[in-house]
Structure formats: C-alpha cells, structure tokens
Amino acid sequence: MKGTAIVNGLVHVLAYELRGRNITVNAVAPGPVATELFLTGKTDEQIDQLRRLPQWFEDVYMGLNQAPIVVMIENYRTGLVWKLFTSNPEIAPALEAIGFRPE
C-alpha cells in the first residue's frame, strides 16, 4: 500500500507542477484518450457519452510508460523522490544489507 500512496502523491505533485501546460497526469486510473485509433468506428453519440466521463482525456496525456522519465527529472531537480524513498523505515536496512554507502 505504501507504493500506491507514493504513486498517488507523485501524481498530485506532477499535476501541480505541470498545471497550465495543457497536460493531464493520471498514472492511477487512466481513462480513454481521444486518439484516432480509439475513436475509429464509434458513433458521434458514443463519443459524446464518453466525453462525459470524468476520466476522459482530450489533451496531452502522460501514461505510465512516461512516468519514470518524469520521476527521474523531479528527482534530479529537487531530490524529492530519493528523500521519500529513503524516509521509508524499511529502506535503510535494505540499502545497508546490499552494501550501499551514502557519499
């Protein structure tokens, strides 16, 4: 559950950081994205119904395959990811067990 909480927190941080850039961040419960592939074969009525869904995305969409890149950028920028990771009490003993030594 801690991993889910971290992902949820990261999504909120990314959404805040990317606000005003017409980018939707949703790595937890993605919905349909208005692409040619998805819309092909659907009637206008079906598309109108889909547009009413709260998880409908018409703008730029950042999927799970892009999230690791953003995580790396955020960690480089602020160190937030490493700080959150190492604040978990299970991490310090694990790092020590594998011989990790902080610089």
C-alpha positions as CSV (number, residue, x, y, z in Angstrom):
1,M,0.0,0.0,0.0
2,K,2.9,2.4,0.6
3,G,3.9,2.1,-3.1
4,T,0.3,3.1,-4.1
5,A,0.4,6.1,-1.7
6,I,3.7,7.2,-3.2
7,V,2.4,6.9,-6.8
8,N,-0.8,8.8,-5.7
9,G,1.4,11.5,-4.1
10,L,3.6,11.7,-7.2
11,V,0.6,12.1,-9.5
12,H,-0.6,15.0,-7.4
13,V,2.8,16.7,-7.4
14,L,3.2,16.2,-11.2
15,A,-0.3,17.6,-11.8
16,Y,0.6,20.6,-9.7
17,E,3.9,21.1,-11.4
18,L,2.5,20.7,-14.9
19,R,-0.6,22.9,-14.3
20,G,-1.3,25.4,-17.0
21,R,0.6,23.4,-19.7
22,N,-2.4,21.5,-21.0
23,I,-1.0,18.2,-19.8
24,T,-3.1,15.7,-17.9
25,V,-1.3,13.5,-15.4
26,N,-3.1,10.3,-14.4
27,A,-1.0,7.2,-13.5
28,V,-3.5,5.5,-11.3
29,A,-6.8,5.1,-13.1
30,P,-6.3,6.1,-16.8
31,G,-9.4,6.6,-18.9
32,P,-10.0,6.8,-22.7
33,V,-7.9,9.2,-24.7
34,A,-9.2,10.9,-27.8
35,T,-6.9,9.4,-30.4
36,E,-7.8,8.4,-34.0
37,L,-7.3,4.8,-33.1
38,F,-9.7,4.9,-30.1
39,L,-12.3,7.0,-31.9
40,T,-12.4,4.9,-35.2
41,G,-15.7,3.0,-35.5
42,K,-17.5,4.9,-32.8
43,T,-20.6,6.9,-33.5
44,D,-20.9,10.6,-32.5
45,E,-23.4,9.6,-29.9
46,Q,-20.9,7.1,-28.3
47,I,-18.2,9.7,-28.4
48,D,-20.5,12.3,-26.7
49,Q,-21.2,9.8,-24.0
50,L,-17.5,9.1,-23.4
51,R,-16.7,12.8,-23.2
52,R,-19.0,13.0,-20.2
53,L,-16.8,10.5,-18.2
54,P,-14.7,12.2,-15.5
55,Q,-11.6,10.3,-16.7
56,W,-11.9,11.3,-20.4
57,F,-8.8,13.0,-21.8
58,E,-8.7,15.0,-25.0
59,D,-5.5,16.9,-24.4
60,V,-1.9,15.7,-23.9
61,Y,-1.9,12.6,-21.8
62,M,1.1,11.3,-19.8
63,G,0.9,7.5,-19.5
64,L,2.7,5.0,-17.2
65,N,5.4,4.5,-19.8
66,Q,6.4,8.1,-19.5
67,A,6.1,8.4,-15.7
68,P,9.6,7.1,-14.9
69,I,11.1,9.8,-17.0
70,V,9.2,12.5,-15.1
71,V,10.2,10.8,-11.8
72,M,13.9,11.0,-12.8
73,I,13.6,14.7,-13.8
74,E,11.8,15.5,-10.5
75,N,14.5,13.7,-8.5
76,Y,17.3,15.5,-10.4
77,R,15.5,18.8,-9.9
78,T,14.6,18.6,-6.2
79,G,15.8,15.2,-4.8
80,L,12.2,14.6,-3.7
81,V,11.9,11.0,-4.9
82,W,15.1,10.0,-3.1
83,K,14.0,11.7,0.1
84,L,10.6,10.0,0.0
85,F,12.2,6.7,-0.8
86,T,14.8,6.8,2.0
87,S,12.2,8.0,4.5
88,N,10.7,4.6,4.4
89,P,12.0,2.7,7.5
90,E,12.4,-0.5,5.5
91,I,14.8,1.1,3.1
92,A,17.8,2.0,5.2
93,P,18.4,-1.6,6.4
94,A,17.9,-2.9,2.9
95,L,20.5,-0.5,1.5
96,E,22.9,-1.3,4.2
97,A,22.4,-5.1,3.6
98,I,23.4,-4.7,0.0
99,G,26.5,-2.6,0.9
100,F,25.2,0.8,-0.2
101,R,27.1,3.7,1.5
102,P,25.9,7.3,1.1
103,E,28.6,9.7,-0.2
